[in-house]
Amino acid sequence: MKSPRCAKPGWAAVLVLCGSCFVGSVSAQTAAEFACQVVAEGGKPGLVVVVQASSRAVAERLAVGAKAYTADRILSPATKVVQCIVMGEESFKDQQFQQFYQTVPR
C-alpha cells in the first residue's frame, strides 16, 4: 500500500488536505489539534490555534505567518513560535499566557 503524498507544510490547506500523513508505508501518525504561543508582528505575544497537524513540528511551521490573536484582541501575523501544545491535554509553560489562552473563545 502506497502512502499518500503530503505537500510541504506552510499553507492552511495542508491542514485540511493532509492533517495526518503516513510515515513509511505502514504506520500513520494521528492528527492532533494544537494551540501555539507565538510572537506576532511588533513583538506582541499572540495565540494561533492550528486546527490539525500530524506533529508538533508541523504545527510550529504552520503557525509562523498565520494570524495570531494578540492580548490586545487584534489579529496580527505570527513571526516566531514560542511553544505549541496539544489542545485539551497540555498547558503552556508561561502561566500568564495559559490564563490568556483559557479566556480566548474557541
N, C-alpha and C positions, 0 to 999 in steps of 0.2 A: 504494500500500500504506500503510495507516494504521499509525502506531507505537503500541505498547501504552502504556496509561496506567500511570503509576507513582505509588504513594502517596507522600506526603511521608515522607522518611526519619525514623526515630525509633523504630521498633518492630523487634524482631528478625525478625518475619515478613517485613519488607521484604527482608531478606537472601535468603530462600528464594523469595519470590514475584517479586521484581524485582531480581535481582542485577545484570543489565545492562539498561539502558533505552535505547531508541532516541533519538537526538538528531536533530531534524529528521525527515525522512521516509525517508531512505536509509541514512545511516551509523549504525553501532551501536558503542557502547563495549564493550570486552571486560571482563568482571568479573575482578577480581583479589582475591587473599587478602591482607589487611592485618593487621598487628600494631601496636598503639598503646601508646606510653608515656603514662601518664596520672597525674594526681594523684587519689588516692582520698580518700574522707571521712577527716577527721582529718589531712590533709596528707601522707599516706603515698604514696610512689611505687608505681605498680602497672602491670600489663600487662593489656590487653584484646586478645584475638585476635578480629578480625572475620572471619568465615568468608569472605564475599564481599561486595564493594561495587563499584559501577560507577566510582567515583573516590575519590581520597584525601579530598576534601571530604565525600563521603557516609560514608566510613569514620569520619572525625572526628565527624560528627554522631551516628552510631550508637554510638560508643564512650562518649559522655557519658551517664551513667546506667546503663551496663552494669556487670556485676560485674567488678571488676578483681582480679587475683591479685597480692597485695602481697608484698614481700620477706619479711615475717614469716609467709608462707603462709596468709594469711587472705583471704577474698573480701569485698570492700567496694565500694560503688558509686563509679564514676568521676565526678569533679566537673569535671575540666578535662583537655584533651588537650595533651600536650607535643609529641609527634611521632608520625606514623603512617608505617610503612614497608611496602613490598611484600615479603611473606614470600618468602625464598629469593633475592631479588635485591638487597636493600638492607640497610644496617646502621643502627642507632641512632647518633646523633652522640655521645651520652653513652656512653663505653666501659664504664663500670661497669654501666650499665643493660644494655648489649649482652651483657655476661657473664651477668647475671641472666637475660635473655631466653633465652640458649642453654642454661641449666640447667632451664628450665621444660619439663616433658613436654608433648608435643602429641599 
